[in-house]
Amino acid sequence: MNIRPLQDRVVLKRDDPQQRSPGGILIPATAGEKPTEGRVVAVGQGKVLANGKVRPSDLKAGDRVLFGKYSGTEVKLNGEELIVAREEDIMAVVEEA
């Protein structure tokens, strides 16, 4: 099943949570915070402006992004946890070398 977000919404998949602290301590999955970075799974057509024109999204599927801790709405689709958020909730695209 595919998901197609509408207008300026994007579908995100969180990165896997870090299993060890920087000091090497094992962190149980229930104790750690949810990551605030992930991958864009799908992107809507863009934001509809006041004049009726559509501004295309700056994001594309596959982009690695940073987003707020409480951004978007969590949904479960085919056993996979996803986030549906507005493009404006995305803080940055992480450029990978």
KOLGU-4560 file (N, C-alpha, C; in nm, 3 decimals, padded with zeros to 5 digits):
<recs>
<n_xx: 00.084 n_yy: -00.118 n_zz: 00.000 ca_xx: 00.000 ca_yy: 00.000 ca_zz: 00.000 c_xx: 00.089 c_yy: 00.124 c_zz: 00.000 mol: A seq: 1 type: MET>
<n_xx: 00.058 n_yy: 00.219 n_zz: -00.087 ca_xx: 00.132 ca_yy: 00.344 ca_zz: -00.094 c_xx: 00.055 c_yy: 00.453 c_zz: -00.024 mol: A seq: 2 type: ASN>
<n_xx: 00.127 n_yy: 00.556 n_zz: 00.019 ca_xx: 00.065 ca_yy: 00.671 ca_zz: 00.083 c_xx: 00.105 c_yy: 00.795 c_zz: 00.004 mol: A seq: 3 type: ILE>
<n_xx: 00.008 n_yy: 00.881 n_zz: -00.024 ca_xx: 00.033 ca_yy: 01.003 ca_zz: -00.100 c_xx: -00.018 c_yy: 01.121 c_zz: -00.019 mol: A seq: 4 type: ARG>
<n_xx: 00.072 n_yy: 01.199 n_zz: 00.040 ca_xx: 00.029 ca_yy: 01.314 ca_zz: 00.120 c_xx: -00.029 c_yy: 01.424 c_zz: 00.032 mol: A seq: 5 type: PRO>
<n_xx: -00.116 n_yy: 01.503 n_zz: 00.089 ca_xx: -00.181 ca_yy: 01.611 ca_zz: 00.016 c_xx: -00.114 c_yy: 01.744 c_zz: 00.046 mol: A seq: 6 type: LEU>
<n_xx: -00.121 n_yy: 01.835 n_zz: -00.049 ca_xx: -00.073 ca_yy: 01.973 ca_zz: -00.041 c_xx: 00.071 c_yy: 01.980 c_zz: 00.012 mol: A seq: 7 type: GLN>
<n_xx: 00.093 n_yy: 02.051 n_zz: 00.122 ca_xx: 00.231 ca_yy: 02.073 ca_zz: 00.171 c_xx: 00.271 c_yy: 01.975 c_zz: 00.280 mol: A seq: 8 type: ASP>
<n_xx: 00.210 n_yy: 01.859 n_zz: 00.282 ca_xx: 00.244 ca_yy: 01.759 ca_zz: 00.384 c_xx: 00.350 c_yy: 01.663 c_zz: 00.331 mol: A seq: 9 type: ARG>
<n_xx: 00.427 n_yy: 01.608 n_zz: 00.426 ca_xx: 00.528 ca_yy: 01.509 ca_zz: 00.393 c_xx: 00.511 c_yy: 01.390 c_zz: 00.488 mol: A seq: 10 type: VAL>
<n_xx: 00.550 n_yy: 01.273 n_zz: 00.442 ca_xx: 00.549 ca_yy: 01.152 ca_zz: 00.524 c_xx: 00.693 c_yy: 01.120 c_zz: 00.558 mol: A seq: 11 type: VAL>
<n_xx: 00.721 n_yy: 01.103 n_zz: 00.687 ca_xx: 00.857 ca_yy: 01.079 ca_zz: 00.737 c_xx: 00.864 c_yy: 00.944 c_zz: 00.807 mol: A seq: 12 type: LEU>
<n_xx: 00.981 n_yy: 00.885 n_zz: 00.801 ca_xx: 01.010 ca_yy: 00.763 ca_zz: 00.879 c_xx: 01.129 c_yy: 00.796 c_zz: 00.968 mol: A seq: 13 type: LYS>
<n_xx: 01.109 n_yy: 00.782 n_zz: 01.099 ca_xx: 01.217 ca_yy: 00.811 ca_zz: 01.194 c_xx: 01.336 c_yy: 00.718 c_zz: 01.173 mol: A seq: 14 type: ARG>
<n_xx: 01.456 n_yy: 00.771 n_zz: 01.199 ca_xx: 01.575 ca_yy: 00.686 ca_zz: 01.201 c_xx: 01.566 c_yy: 00.594 c_zz: 01.322 mol: A seq: 15 type: ASP>
<n_xx: 01.635 n_yy: 00.482 n_zz: 01.317 ca_xx: 01.638 ca_yy: 00.391 ca_zz: 01.431 c_xx: 01.702 c_yy: 00.460 c_zz: 01.550 mol: A seq: 16 type: ASP>
<n_xx: 01.646 n_yy: 00.444 n_zz: 01.671 ca_xx: 01.703 ca_yy: 00.508 ca_zz: 01.788 c_xx: 01.842 c_yy: 00.453 c_zz: 01.819 mol: A seq: 17 type: PRO>
<n_xx: 01.926 n_yy: 00.540 n_zz: 01.873 ca_xx: 02.062 ca_yy: 00.501 ca_zz: 01.909 c_xx: 02.056 c_yy: 00.402 c_zz: 02.026 mol: A seq: 18 type: GLN>
<n_xx: 02.130 n_yy: 00.293 n_zz: 02.015 ca_xx: 02.126 ca_yy: 00.188 ca_zz: 02.116 c_xx: 02.228 c_yy: 00.207 c_zz: 02.227 mol: A seq: 19 type: GLN>
<n_xx: 02.330 n_yy: 00.287 n_zz: 02.205 ca_xx: 02.433 ca_yy: 00.311 ca_zz: 02.306 c_xx: 02.455 c_yy: 00.461 c_zz: 02.322 mol: A seq: 20 type: ARG>
<n_xx: 02.488 n_yy: 00.500 n_zz: 02.444 ca_xx: 02.520 ca_yy: 00.640 ca_zz: 02.471 c_xx: 02.661 c_yy: 00.668 c_zz: 02.419 mol: A seq: 21 type: SER>
<n_xx: 02.700 n_yy: 00.797 n_zz: 02.407 ca_xx: 02.837 ca_yy: 00.827 ca_zz: 02.364 c_xx: 02.944 c_yy: 00.764 c_zz: 02.454 mol: A seq: 22 type: PRO>
<n_xx: 02.910 n_yy: 00.739 n_zz: 02.581 ca_xx: 03.003 ca_yy: 00.677 ca_zz: 02.674 c_xx: 03.004 c_yy: 00.525 c_zz: 02.665 mol: A seq: 23 type: GLY>
<n_xx: 02.917 n_yy: 00.467 n_zz: 02.580 ca_xx: 02.915 ca_yy: 00.323 ca_zz: 02.560 c_xx: 02.811 c_yy: 00.249 c_zz: 02.643 mol: A seq: 24 type: GLY>
<n_xx: 02.726 n_yy: 00.323 n_zz: 02.716 ca_xx: 02.624 ca_yy: 00.259 ca_zz: 02.799 c_xx: 02.507 c_yy: 00.217 c_zz: 02.710 mol: A seq: 25 type: ILE>
<n_xx: 02.460 n_yy: 00.094 n_zz: 02.729 ca_xx: 02.346 ca_yy: 00.042 ca_zz: 02.652 c_xx: 02.217 c_yy: 00.109 c_zz: 02.699 mol: A seq: 26 type: LEU>
<n_xx: 02.140 n_yy: 00.161 n_zz: 02.604 ca_xx: 02.015 ca_yy: 00.229 ca_zz: 02.636 c_xx: 01.899 c_yy: 00.141 c_zz: 02.589 mol: A seq: 27 type: ILE>
<n_xx: 01.810 n_yy: 00.100 n_zz: 02.679 ca_xx: 01.695 ca_yy: 00.021 ca_zz: 02.636 c_xx: 01.603 c_yy: 00.105 c_zz: 02.547 mol: A seq: 28 type: PRO>
<n_xx: 01.535 n_yy: 00.041 n_zz: 02.453 ca_xx: 01.449 ca_yy: 00.112 ca_zz: 02.358 c_xx: 01.339 c_yy: 00.191 c_zz: 02.429 mol: A seq: 29 type: ALA>
<n_xx: 01.292 n_yy: 00.142 n_zz: 02.545 ca_xx: 01.185 ca_yy: 00.210 ca_zz: 02.617 c_xx: 01.233 c_yy: 00.333 c_zz: 02.691 mol: A seq: 30 type: THR>
<n_xx: 01.363 n_yy: 00.344 n_zz: 02.717 ca_xx: 01.416 ca_yy: 00.456 ca_zz: 02.795 c_xx: 01.464 c_yy: 00.570 c_zz: 02.708 mol: A seq: 31 type: ALA>
<n_xx: 01.502 n_yy: 00.541 n_zz: 02.587 ca_xx: 01.557 ca_yy: 00.644 ca_zz: 02.501 c_xx: 01.450 c_yy: 00.735 c_zz: 02.442 mol: A seq: 32 type: GLY>
<n_xx: 01.491 n_yy: 00.854 n_zz: 02.401 ca_xx: 01.399 ca_yy: 00.946 ca_zz: 02.334 c_xx: 01.386 c_yy: 00.908 c_zz: 02.188 mol: A seq: 33 type: GLU>
<n_xx: 01.274 n_yy: 00.942 n_zz: 02.130 ca_xx: 01.255 ca_yy: 00.917 ca_zz: 01.987 c_xx: 01.345 c_yy: 01.012 c_zz: 01.909 mol: A seq: 34 type: LYS>
<n_xx: 01.408 n_yy: 00.963 n_zz: 01.804 ca_xx: 01.496 ca_yy: 01.049 ca_zz: 01.725 c_xx: 01.419 c_yy: 01.160 c_zz: 01.655 mol: A seq: 35 type: PRO>
<n_xx: 01.485 n_yy: 01.274 n_zz: 01.635 ca_xx: 01.424 ca_yy: 01.386 ca_zz: 01.565 c_xx: 01.482 c_yy: 01.400 c_zz: 01.425 mol: A seq: 36 type: THR>
<n_xx: 01.532 n_yy: 01.291 n_zz: 01.373 ca_xx: 01.575 ca_yy: 01.290 ca_zz: 01.234 c_xx: 01.522 c_yy: 01.166 c_zz: 01.167 mol: A seq: 37 type: GLU>
<n_xx: 01.507 n_yy: 01.177 n_zz: 01.036 ca_xx: 01.452 ca_yy: 01.065 ca_zz: 00.962 c_xx: 01.459 c_yy: 01.089 c_zz: 00.813 mol: A seq: 38 type: GLY>
<n_xx: 01.391 n_yy: 01.004 n_zz: 00.739 ca_xx: 01.390 ca_yy: 01.009 ca_zz: 00.593 c_xx: 01.251 c_yy: 01.046 c_zz: 00.543 mol: A seq: 39 type: ARG>
<n_xx: 01.249 n_yy: 01.122 n_zz: 00.435 ca_xx: 01.123 ca_yy: 01.156 ca_zz: 00.370 c_xx: 01.080 c_yy: 01.036 c_zz: 00.287 mol: A seq: 40 type: VAL>
<n_xx: 00.958 n_yy: 00.988 n_zz: 00.310 ca_xx: 00.904 ca_yy: 00.874 ca_zz: 00.237 c_xx: 00.823 c_yy: 00.923 c_zz: 00.116 mol: A seq: 41 type: VAL>
<n_xx: 00.742 n_yy: 01.026 n_zz: 00.136 ca_xx: 00.659 ca_yy: 01.079 ca_zz: 00.029 c_xx: 00.635 c_yy: 01.228 c_zz: 00.052 mol: A seq: 42 type: ALA>
<n_xx: 00.609 n_yy: 01.301 n_zz: -00.057 ca_xx: 00.591 ca_yy: 01.446 ca_zz: -00.051 c_xx: 00.466 c_yy: 01.483 c_zz: -00.129 mol: A seq: 43 type: VAL>
<n_xx: 00.388 n_yy: 01.578 n_zz: -00.074 ca_xx: 00.271 ca_yy: 01.629 ca_zz: -00.144 c_xx: 00.312 c_yy: 01.723 c_zz: -00.257 mol: A seq: 44 type: GLY>
<n_xx: 00.213 n_yy: 01.775 n_zz: -00.331 ca_xx: 00.241 ca_yy: 01.861 ca_zz: -00.446 c_xx: 00.300 c_yy: 01.995 c_zz: -00.409 mol: A seq: 45 type: GLN>
<n_xx: 00.265 n_yy: 02.048 n_zz: -00.294 ca_xx: 00.318 ca_yy: 02.177 ca_zz: -00.251 c_xx: 00.212 c_yy: 02.261 c_zz: -00.182 mol: A seq: 46 type: GLY>
<n_xx: 00.255 n_yy: 02.377 n_zz: -00.135 ca_xx: 00.167 ca_yy: 02.467 ca_zz: -00.060 c_xx: 00.084 c_yy: 02.551 c_zz: -00.156 mol: A seq: 47 type: LYS>
<n_xx: -00.046 n_yy: 02.558 n_zz: -00.128 ca_xx: -00.135 ca_yy: 02.642 ca_zz: -00.207 c_xx: -00.129 c_yy: 02.783 c_zz: -00.149 mol: A seq: 48 type: VAL>
<n_xx: -00.086 n_yy: 02.879 n_zz: -00.230 ca_xx: -00.070 ca_yy: 03.017 ca_zz: -00.186 c_xx: -00.204 c_yy: 03.091 c_zz: -00.191 mol: A seq: 49 type: LEU>
<n_xx: -00.207 n_yy: 03.212 n_zz: -00.133 ca_xx: -00.330 ca_yy: 03.292 ca_zz: -00.128 c_xx: -00.384 c_yy: 03.324 c_zz: -00.266 mol: A seq: 50 type: ALA>
<n_xx: -00.296 n_yy: 03.336 n_zz: -00.366 ca_xx: -00.341 ca_yy: 03.368 ca_zz: -00.501 c_xx: -00.385 c_yy: 03.244 c_zz: -00.579 mol: A seq: 51 type: ASN>
<n_xx: -00.383 n_yy: 03.127 n_zz: -00.516 ca_xx: -00.430 ca_yy: 03.004 ca_zz: -00.579 c_xx: -00.321 c_yy: 02.923 c_zz: -00.646 mol: A seq: 52 type: GLY>
<n_xx: -00.202 n_yy: 02.980 n_zz: -00.660 ca_xx: -00.092 ca_yy: 02.906 ca_zz: -00.723 c_xx: -00.032 c_yy: 02.808 c_zz: -00.622 mol: A seq: 53 type: LYS>
<n_xx: 00.035 n_yy: 02.707 n_zz: -00.674 ca_xx: 00.097 ca_yy: 02.605 ca_zz: -00.588 c_xx: 00.249 c_yy: 02.625 c_zz: -00.591 mol: A seq: 54 type: VAL>
<n_xx: 00.308 n_yy: 02.640 n_zz: -00.471 ca_xx: 00.453 ca_yy: 02.648 ca_zz: -00.459 c_xx: 00.504 c_yy: 02.506 c_zz: -00.436 mol: A seq: 55 type: ARG>
<n_xx: 00.585 n_yy: 02.453 n_zz: -00.530 ca_xx: 00.633 ca_yy: 02.315 ca_zz: -00.515 c_xx: 00.717 c_yy: 02.298 c_zz: -00.388 mol: A seq: 56 type: PRO>
<n_xx: 00.720 n_yy: 02.177 n_zz: -00.337 ca_xx: 00.794 ca_yy: 02.145 ca_zz: -00.216 c_xx: 00.945 c_yy: 02.150 c_zz: -00.241 mol: A seq: 57 type: SER>
<n_xx: 01.019 n_yy: 02.189 n_zz: -00.138 ca_xx: 01.165 ca_yy: 02.189 ca_zz: -00.144 c_xx: 01.222 c_yy: 02.051 c_zz: -00.115 mol: A seq: 58 type: ASP>
<n_xx: 01.137 n_yy: 01.959 n_zz: -00.068 ca_xx: 01.182 ca_yy: 01.825 ca_zz: -00.028 c_xx: 01.151 c_yy: 01.724 c_zz: -00.137 mol: A seq: 59 type: LEU>
<n_xx: 01.222 n_yy: 01.611 n_zz: -00.129 ca_xx: 01.193 ca_yy: 01.499 ca_zz: -00.219 c_xx: 01.209 c_yy: 01.369 c_zz: -00.141 mol: A seq: 60 type: LYS>
<n_xx: 01.148 n_yy: 01.264 n_zz: -00.189 ca_xx: 01.157 ca_yy: 01.134 ca_zz: -00.122 c_xx: 01.304 c_yy: 01.093 c_zz: -00.112 mol: A seq: 61 type: ALA>
<n_xx: 01.342 n_yy: 01.044 n_zz: 00.005 ca_xx: 01.480 ca_yy: 01.000 ca_zz: 00.026 c_xx: 01.565 c_yy: 01.102 c_zz: 00.101 mol: A seq: 62 type: GLY>
<n_xx: 01.520 n_yy: 01.228 n_zz: 00.111 ca_xx: 01.595 ca_yy: 01.330 ca_zz: 00.185 c_xx: 01.603 c_yy: 01.292 c_zz: 00.332 mol: A seq: 63 type: ASP>
<n_xx: 01.718 n_yy: 01.316 n_zz: 00.393 ca_xx: 01.734 ca_yy: 01.298 ca_zz: 00.537 c_xx: 01.710 c_yy: 01.434 c_zz: 00.601 mol: A seq: 64 type: ARG>
<n_xx: 01.618 n_yy: 01.441 n_zz: 00.697 ca_xx: 01.576 ca_yy: 01.570 ca_zz: 00.752 c_xx: 01.577 c_yy: 01.570 c_zz: 00.904 mol: A seq: 65 type: VAL>
<n_xx: 01.579 n_yy: 01.693 n_zz: 00.959 ca_xx: 01.563 ca_yy: 01.716 ca_zz: 01.103 c_xx: 01.426 c_yy: 01.777 c_zz: 01.124 mol: A seq: 66 type: LEU>
<n_xx: 01.355 n_yy: 01.732 n_zz: 01.227 ca_xx: 01.222 ca_yy: 01.786 ca_zz: 01.255 c_xx: 01.204 c_yy: 01.797 c_zz: 01.405 mol: A seq: 67 type: PHE>
<n_xx: 01.104 n_yy: 01.873 n_zz: 01.447 ca_xx: 01.079 ca_yy: 01.895 ca_zz: 01.589 c_xx: 01.032 c_yy: 01.771 c_zz: 01.661 mol: A seq: 68 type: GLY>
<n_xx: 01.057 n_yy: 01.768 n_zz: 01.790 ca_xx: 01.021 ca_yy: 01.653 ca_zz: 01.873 c_xx: 00.871 c_yy: 01.623 c_zz: 01.869 mol: A seq: 69 type: LYS>
<n_xx: 00.788 n_yy: 01.727 n_zz: 01.862 ca_xx: 00.643 ca_yy: 01.708 ca_zz: 01.864 c_xx: 00.579 c_yy: 01.742 c_zz: 01.730 mol: A seq: 70 type: TYR>
<n_xx: 00.655 n_yy: 01.736 n_zz: 01.622 ca_xx: 00.605 ca_yy: 01.770 ca_zz: 01.489 c_xx: 00.518 c_yy: 01.660 c_zz: 01.432 mol: A seq: 71 type: SER>
<n_xx: 00.415 n_yy: 01.700 n_zz: 01.361 ca_xx: 00.333 ca_yy: 01.606 ca_zz: 01.285 c_xx: 00.247 c_yy: 01.514 c_zz: 01.369 mol: A seq: 72 type: GLY>
<n_xx: 00.189 n_yy: 01.418 n_zz: 01.299 ca_xx: 00.101 ca_yy: 01.319 ca_zz: 01.360 c_xx: 00.155 c_yy: 01.180 c_zz: 01.329 mol: A seq: 73 type: THR>
<n_xx: 00.170 n_yy: 01.099 n_zz: 01.433 ca_xx: 00.220 ca_yy: 00.964 ca_zz: 01.414 c_xx: 00.108 c_yy: 00.874 c_zz: 01.366 mol: A seq: 74 type: GLU>
<n_xx: 00.136 n_yy: 00.796 n_zz: 01.261 ca_xx: 00.040 ca_yy: 00.700 ca_zz: 01.208 c_xx: 00.110 c_yy: 00.565 c_zz: 01.190 mol: A seq: 75 type: VAL>
<n_xx: 00.031 n_yy: 00.459 n_zz: 01.191 ca_xx: 00.086 ca_yy: 00.326 ca_zz: 01.170 c_xx: 00.025 c_yy: 00.272 c_zz: 01.041 mol: A seq: 76 type: LYS>
<n_xx: 00.110 n_yy: 00.234 n_zz: 00.945 ca_xx: 00.064 ca_yy: 00.184 ca_zz: 00.817 c_xx: 00.142 c_yy: 00.058 c_zz: 00.784 mol: A seq: 77 type: LEU>
<n_xx: 00.072 n_yy: -00.053 n_zz: 00.767 ca_xx: 00.136 ca_yy: -00.182 ca_zz: 00.738 c_xx: 00.240 c_yy: -00.218 c_zz: 00.843 mol: A seq: 78 type: ASN>
<n_xx: 00.212 n_yy: -00.189 n_zz: 00.972 ca_xx: 00.302 ca_yy: -00.222 ca_zz: 01.079 c_xx: 00.423 c_yy: -00.130 c_zz: 01.091 mol: A seq: 79 type: GLY>
<n_xx: 00.427 n_yy: -00.024 n_zz: 01.011 ca_xx: 00.539 ca_yy: 00.070 ca_zz: 01.011 c_xx: 00.493 c_yy: 00.203 c_zz: 01.072 mol: A seq: 80 type: GLU>
<n_xx: 00.573 n_yy: 00.257 n_zz: 01.165 ca_xx: 00.538 ca_yy: 00.385 ca_zz: 01.226 c_xx: 00.590 c_yy: 00.499 c_zz: 01.139 mol: A seq: 81 type: GLU>
<n_xx: 00.499 n_yy: 00.586 n_zz: 01.097 ca_xx: 00.533 ca_yy: 00.699 ca_zz: 01.012 c_xx: 00.483 c_yy: 00.827 c_zz: 01.076 mol: A seq: 82 type: LEU>
<n_xx: 00.533 n_yy: 00.940 n_zz: 01.029 ca_xx: 00.488 ca_yy: 01.071 ca_zz: 01.074 c_xx: 00.439 c_yy: 01.148 c_zz: 00.953 mol: A seq: 83 type: ILE>
<n_xx: 00.321 n_yy: 01.206 n_zz: 00.964 ca_xx: 00.270 ca_yy: 01.295 ca_zz: 00.860 c_xx: 00.280 c_yy: 01.436 c_zz: 00.917 mol: A seq: 84 type: VAL>
<n_xx: 00.360 n_yy: 01.520 n_zz: 00.851 ca_xx: 00.386 ca_yy: 01.655 ca_zz: 00.900 c_xx: 00.376 c_yy: 01.755 c_zz: 00.785 mol: A seq: 85 type: ALA>
<n_xx: 00.362 n_yy: 01.881 n_zz: 00.820 ca_xx: 00.366 ca_yy: 01.987 ca_zz: 00.719 c_xx: 00.511 c_yy: 02.016 c_zz: 00.685 mol: A seq: 86 type: ARG>
<n_xx: 00.532 n_yy: 02.063 n_zz: 00.564 ca_xx: 00.668 ca_yy: 02.094 ca_zz: 00.521 c_xx: 00.732 c_yy: 02.198 c_zz: 00.613 mol: A seq: 87 type: GLU>
<n_xx: 00.654 n_yy: 02.291 n_zz: 00.665 ca_xx: 00.709 ca_yy: 02.395 ca_zz: 00.752 c_xx: 00.759 c_yy: 02.341 c_zz: 00.886 mol: A seq: 88 type: GLU>
<n_xx: 00.720 n_yy: 02.218 n_zz: 00.922 ca_xx: 00.768 ca_yy: 02.155 ca_zz: 01.046 c_xx: 00.909 c_yy: 02.098 c_zz: 01.029 mol: A seq: 89 type: ASP>
<n_xx: 00.957 n_yy: 02.087 n_zz: 00.907 ca_xx: 01.092 ca_yy: 02.036 ca_zz: 00.880 c_xx: 01.190 c_yy: 02.151 c_zz: 00.900 mol: A seq: 90 type: ILE>
<n_xx: 01.290 n_yy: 02.130 n_zz: 00.986 ca_xx: 01.385 ca_yy: 02.236 ca_zz: 01.017 c_xx: 01.501 c_yy: 02.242 c_zz: 00.921 mol: A seq: 91 type: MET>
<n_xx: 01.547 n_yy: 02.125 n_zz: 00.871 ca_xx: 01.665 ca_yy: 02.125 ca_zz: 00.785 c_xx: 01.675 c_yy: 01.993 c_zz: 00.708 mol: A seq: 92 type: ALA>
<n_xx: 01.744 n_yy: 02.000 n_zz: 00.595 ca_xx: 01.780 ca_yy: 01.881 ca_zz: 00.520 c_xx: 01.926 c_yy: 01.854 c_zz: 00.550 mol: A seq: 93 type: VAL>
<n_xx: 01.958 n_yy: 01.731 n_zz: 00.587 ca_xx: 02.095 ca_yy: 01.693 ca_zz: 00.620 c_xx: 02.163 c_yy: 01.648 c_zz: 00.490 mol: A seq: 94 type: VAL>
<n_xx: 02.266 n_yy: 01.721 n_zz: 00.450 ca_xx: 02.342 ca_yy: 01.687 ca_zz: 00.330 c_xx: 02.445 c_yy: 01.582 c_zz: 00.368 mol: A seq: 95 type: GLU>
<n_xx: 02.443 n_yy: 01.468 n_zz: 00.300 ca_xx: 02.537 ca_yy: 01.361 ca_zz: 00.330 c_xx: 02.651 c_yy: 01.364 c_zz: 00.227 mol: A seq: 96 type: GLU>
<n_xx: 02.774 n_yy: 01.351 n_zz: 00.276 ca_xx: 02.890 ca_yy: 01.358 ca_zz: 00.188 c_xx: 02.914 c_yy: 01.226 c_zz: 00.117 mol: A seq: 97 type: ALA>
</recs>
